[in-house]
Amino acid sequence: MSEQVVRRRLPRWLARTRRWLLEHDNRVTFTIIYITLALVLSMAISMFWLAAVVAAHGIIEYWSLGKQGIADHRLGRTLWHIKLDIMLVLAALWLGLYIDLLFGIAGLGAAARTGAQAGARLIAWQRTIRGILLSVDEAALAAKAALGKGNHHGPVRGPRPPPPVPWREPWGAGDWLTITTASAFAALILLSPVLTDHGLTGVIAILAEDLHPWPGE
């Protein structure tokens, strides 16, 4: 069934929603919703919801690529597209594991997880720093949407060759910075049982707490 037939059979509101999702990279409204959900849910509830928002963005991108007729390296293209978001999640997880060392108060992380006053201040600082990291990342996404520089312009009309695989093209400064930073955060997370006082069990407990959808339950 062709794209035109599908669009004719869909209710008007559903067709508009479908088009909005296909063109999400160039939609300022999508960026506003994305920023709001990422900031509010992750800071007010837990890191789980930031990861969920990033995963939802990845699903939309994967679906959008398919509707545009791009089948080669579809998963890789999706991950490349949301690499900045993935870097943000890794940065936030790294912060939860290393904040004790950052503030030079080794051992206070345990207090932070038992409700002690000093620990509460540490959590407040962690939320503030996380908010700054989020804001920088989302500002980049907002600028991209406002300038209309997304790479997707709706479904393909007629056969045409797929766009080049992005990671095989020359990398810009932003690509190098994102990939290098994300790799460094991932390595530090994997090495955290050795580089921090938490140990493997403590690291797993911290990550489990940070990624719990409803912390405190």
Buried (B, 14 or more C-beta within 10 A) or exposed (E): EEBEEEBEEBEEEEBEEBBEBBBBBBBEEBBEEBBEBBBEBBBEBBBBBBBBBBBEBBEBBBBBBEBBBBEEBBEEBBBBBBBBBBBBBBBBBBBBBBBBBEBEBEEBBBBBBEEEEEBEBBBEBBBEBBEEBBBEBBEBBBEBBEEEEBEBEBBEEEEEEBBEEBBEEEEEEEBEEBBEBBEBBBEBBEEBBEEBEBEEEBBEBBBEBBBBEEBEE
